[in-house]
Structure formats: structure tokens, C-alpha cells
Amino acid sequence: MVAKLFKEVEEEATDLLSDLIRINTTNPPGNETEAAKYLAKNMENEGFKCELFQSAPGRGSVITRLKGSGQKPNLLLLSHLDVVAANPKEWSVDPFAGIVKDGFVWGRGALDMKSMTAIEVMVMKLLKRNNLKLKGDVILAATADEEKGGEAGAGWLVRNHPEKVRTDYVINEGGGLAMPINGKNLFTIQTAEKGILWFKVKAKGSPGHGSVPGAADNAIMRMNRVVERLGNHRAKMMLVPAVKQFLGEVAKENKLLQQGVSLLLANPEAGDQILDMLAQTEKAMAEEVRAMLRMTITPTVIHGGVKENIIPSECEAVFDCRILPRQNPTEAMKEIKDLIRDIGLEKLEFETIQANEPSESSAETPLYEKIVSVLKEFEPGCATTPILLTGGTDSRFFRRIGSICYGFQPQRADMPYGEMLKTIHGIDERISVENLVFGTSVLYSIMEQFMT
Ligand SMILES: [Zn+2]
């Protein structure tokens, strides 16, 4: 028998999401306190005790807890309240009006990630309404600042109030979206994410007149070599467990990819050749996989020079480097310096802007198994796979204190996969009402079976 969806939550979940979208929490500045207060009031109306924490004025996070009987495990339902900016001129609806049309809730945060906040709140309410006898505590935390790195939200909570948020398991954003492959849904569960190393390089030279280039030492020319070298660098490929399993699952479902993937798994050193081949027909997929297999270094900002006829003595560039689980920022920086040693390290200055460790959780846990089995109750033919996120989420703060974290907002693919991804941080972000119901139903069932 296929598990039944909780149609009865449709209106409530939709209203909750619309209301959250209407509270503009664009970060910067964030202004999450208003959303945190709204949630606190909404839940207190139903007898929850909520706590509001502010890392700074306006930067609010809200926490509430359903007490269990004191047994293990306990679990945190995590989400962030802030969103990235939206330019109303580019949208076909007002991004902060929370409009419902054509079966979708439209607005900034509809996917990333106020829908998950609404779903998690619904799950908490249902657990309470149905008076479930929980083993461990279930905590809900909706936090500030994820879109700017989380230091004023989840990071701040973990540092200042660890007793409020430390749990065995965390469910957060970063996975859950089904990839339709061969008419079958492949649900992703984020078990790992890359780390960040943002750094600045300043190239030094000596100034001179633009009409006599040979007499000066042009810092732009030096930086040009650095950018060329780092931007084109193909670091050693590494297959972390999440990526290995992901590729295996994709290959099972798609004949076109099957050959390439089995070649890749058998021979990771030839990875780029294989991916170049794959890129001829499946460009987006091939490049996504390439980024899952190695450290990447992307030049993102460059500044140099002051006037038409002055040879510049300084040029600065910023690089966005992403490292794999089991790599670390210090070693990555060493590797980067080695790559450009011959360009003259004495004329290059390095500054780390931000460094976040990569993080991963095992996919061999009772919760992971439960997620898989509940998904199959709702969709018997579906496939599941762990994934590595090439970006980052707040999960890293919790993995650092020993929690097992999964990115899992269950969603069926009811828009073309690529199109849906493009709306996140893009235009016309929206989620179907059906996916609000599906997400609530699946997540509640996991809680019901795993926490009682
Ligand atoms: Zn997000």
C-alpha cells in the first residue's frame, strides 16, 4: 500500500509559507527577528514554548522543543529564515507578496528555504496534535544569516547556546529534491558538502610610464599569469563515498550515462577525458560532477591599475576555492602557492577572506535507512542516493559538534529539474503546494517512525 499524503495540512502549510515570504528577510541586512517573532507567536498559539535569540539587533533565531522521555536519539529540525535579494523588476510576480497561483507558492525563499521552515513547523504541530510519545527530544530551530555564512545565526547558536541545539541528528536543507531519471524519481539526501576557501592575492610590481613597458614591472601582467594558472588548474580527482554512490545510482537509471560513469568509477585518473566526452551531450551534468570530484579554484573579482598611461604596481584578485571532504583549507592554500611558485611568491601577497572546513556524515545510520524506507512507502518505485553539495549549508556547524546531518527537504520533480534549480537565488522562485504537502507528509512519517 502506498502511504497517504496529508492533504489536510495543505491550506495551513501554504498560509504559513505565504506569511513567511511576506516578511522580507533579505540578507543583508537580514532582519530575521520579525520572522522569528512571527513563528514564535504562531507556535505559542498552540502551546509551544519558544525562545528567541538575537546575535545582534534584528538578527533573530527561534528555537522550540518537544520533550521526549529522555531516551536517545534526539533530533533537530533546522532551517534558516534569511533569503538572498530579489529584484522585483525581473520577476513575473512580486517576490515578497507570497502569492499563490497555478498551484505554486511564489516568492523569494519559496525553495530556499522558507518552505522547509513551514514544513518543519507543520511537523512539530502534528507531533503535538497527535500527542506522539517521543523517545528523544525533537527541536526546531529557524535561524538567521545562512546566506552570509551563518556566523550570526546557526554558528552563533552553536558557539553561545550549544545546549539548546546539540542533538544526535539534524535535518536541514541541501538535498531531498528528486531528479527525474528515466521516468523514475531519484531522491537525493545530502550527506556531505565542500568547504570554502576564499582568498585574495595581491600581485606587486613597479610602476612606470605606459609608453615604455619594458622599463617597469607590470602587476597586471603578473596577476594575469596567476589567474591563468589557478583558474585553469585541474586538481587531483578524489572520489568521496557520497559521490561514488551518487554516480552509481545515476548510472543504474540512465543508459546514456552508464558507460561514462562505469569508466569513471573504474579509472578516476581518466576522469577529465570521460567528463569532456560526457560534456558534449550533457554539459550541466558533466560540470556538476567535475566539481564533485576535485578542489576547484575560480577567479571571481579583479582590480588593478589607476590611469591609462601608468603601468600599475599593484593588482588584486579574489578566488573562490572549494575543497572536498577530507581536504583542509591550510593544505589547500599550500597547494595553491606551490602552483604559482615560479611566478614569484616574493611578489605575491596572500590573504584568506574566509575558510570553512568541508563536512560529511555517514550514510550508514538508522536515520538514513529510515529516510529511505519512508520514501519508498510514499513512492514505491523511487531510488535514493547520498549527495555531496558543491556549495555549503549551516550543517557544517552541527557536524563540527558531532551531529549527524542530512540535507533533506523531500520534493518531487514537478518542474524540469534544471529550471527549478535556476529559480533558487534566481527569478520566479516557487514551490508547488503539492510539494508542501509531500514534504510535510514524508518528514512527519520519518519523525513518527524514528522518534517514537
Ligand atoms: Zn538556503
Residues whose N, C-alpha, C, O or C-beta is under 5 A from the ligand:
A	BS01	ZN	D112 M113 E173
